[in-house]
Amino acid sequence: MFGKLNVIFLIGIMLIGGCSRQVVVPYQRVEKNNWVTVKLYSGDRVEGNVLKAEPHIITVRNKAGRNVAIETSRIQEIKRIPPHYDDFGHAISEEEISKEKTGKNATIYGIGGGVLSFGASFFIGSMVAKDSENGGAVLAAVTATGGILGTTLFVQAGKKQDRKEAVQRIRENRKSTQIPRKEQLQPTRDLRDTEKKKLEELRRQREKLLRELEASKKKNE
């Protein structure tokens, strides 16, 4: 009984860990602001944010804050977290997401999900314990395993939501500051057209006034 519960718990943890796992990609698909893990033929690994990806060299800022330049000939394998992009097609770095991300949803999901998970696990455990000789131990094991696993899953779901909201805020911030050139030029064109209309109106008024003065002069003569 306890062995089965442990297996279920481990499977749940593996599923949780797989939510944010990196995937192997060819070097040509690596771009600026990707978060990567570079495995070298020497056996060393470099993990961090891509600062520059050139045909024969990649520069990564590692977790210690050092910039590491790596020649492609030294690279055995590259893994990266699937990137997010803004509305202009530029990658959003993991550093930006981490700075923007809050723990609001993770906390809310964790508390609510924890109460629900432990309650449901206690109910299931009490049903299973009825037919067991070690009813108390079974109840405790089922409640603990189900409650911890359920809470962890809810917290992970909250973290996903926090990440999603952070990415959306970054997109909106970039959109408000990186206005396309055509949108920047449009107000200038509108202003120019307005000024032309004003000048044209003034010209017509002046011509009308001159005609009236000429007519008045002829009448007096």
Secondary structure, 3 states (H helix, E strand, C coil): CHHHHHHHHHHHHHHHHHHHCCEECCHHHCCCCCEEEEEECCCCEEEEEEEEECCCEEEEEECCCCEEEEEHHHEEEEEECCCEECCCCCEECHHHHHHHCCCHHHHHHHHHHHHHHHHHHHHHHHHHHCCCCCHHHHHHHHHHHHHHHHHHHHHHHHHHHHHHHHHHHHHHHHHHHCCCHHHHHHHHHHHHHHHHHHHHHHHHHHHHHHHHHHHHHHHHC
